[in-house]
Amino acid sequence: MLKLPKILNCRAAAEMSCRRRDGQLSHWDRATLAVHLIICAGCRLMDRQFALMDKAARQLAFLNAGTKTSENDALSPEARKRLKKLIR
């Protein structure tokens, strides 16, 4: 008997999208996420935004390779809190 992928809610799809980028999804979970992305325009947009952030982070890491980070480049604790709150 053919087992169909379960339908995800958007919160679960967002989590799976992040795990997929980290290489932590099984083939079955990838298929389940793909089904959700086909039917959910909001999650497709979110997935593209994650891809953009990943690309920007890789480019930034490449540009900063071999350079020291000064104390002035670091985020303040308040800025870190705000970013964590926005991401969740």
C-alpha positions in Angstrom: 0.0 0.0 0.0 1.3 3.5 -0.9 1.9 5.7 2.1 1.2 9.4 1.4 3.2 12.2 3.0 1.5 13.7 6.0 0.2 17.3 5.6 2.3 19.7 7.7 1.3 22.9 9.4 3.3 26.0 8.6 5.3 25.9 11.8 6.4 22.3 11.2 7.3 23.2 7.6 9.5 26.1 8.8 11.3 23.8 11.2 11.8 21.2 8.5 13.0 23.8 6.0 15.8 24.8 8.5 16.7 21.2 9.2 16.8 20.5 5.4 19.4 23.3 5.0 21.4 21.7 7.8 21.2 18.3 6.0 19.2 16.7 8.7 16.1 15.6 6.8 15.3 12.1 5.6 14.1 11.6 2.0 10.6 11.0 3.3 10.6 14.3 5.3 12.0 16.1 2.2 9.0 14.7 0.2 6.6 15.8 3.0 8.1 19.3 3.0 7.9 19.5 -0.8 4.2 18.7 -0.8 3.6 21.4 1.8 5.6 23.9 -0.3 3.5 23.1 -3.4 0.3 24.0 -1.6 1.5 26.9 0.7 2.6 30.1 -0.9 3.6 31.7 2.4 6.0 28.8 3.2 7.4 28.9 -0.3 8.3 32.6 0.3 9.7 31.7 3.7 11.8 28.9 2.1 13.2 31.4 -0.5 14.0 33.8 2.3 15.9 31.1 4.2 17.8 30.4 1.0 18.7 34.1 0.6 19.9 34.3 4.2 22.0 31.2 3.8 23.6 32.6 0.6 24.3 35.9 2.3 25.8 34.2 5.4 28.1 32.1 3.1 29.2 35.2 1.2 29.8 37.1 4.4 31.9 34.3 5.8 33.9 34.2 2.5 34.5 37.9 2.6 35.5 37.9 6.2 37.8 34.8 5.9 41.2 35.6 7.2 40.1 38.9 8.8 39.9 39.5 12.5 36.7 40.7 14.0 37.1 43.7 16.2 35.1 44.3 19.3 33.2 47.1 17.5 31.9 44.6 14.9 30.2 42.4 17.5 26.5 42.8 18.3 25.5 44.2 21.6 23.6 41.9 24.0 20.4 43.9 23.4 20.8 43.5 19.6 21.3 39.8 20.0 18.1 39.6 22.1 16.1 41.5 19.5 17.4 39.3 16.7 16.6 36.1 18.6 13.1 37.4 19.3 12.5 38.2 15.6 13.8 34.8 14.4 11.4 32.9 16.7 
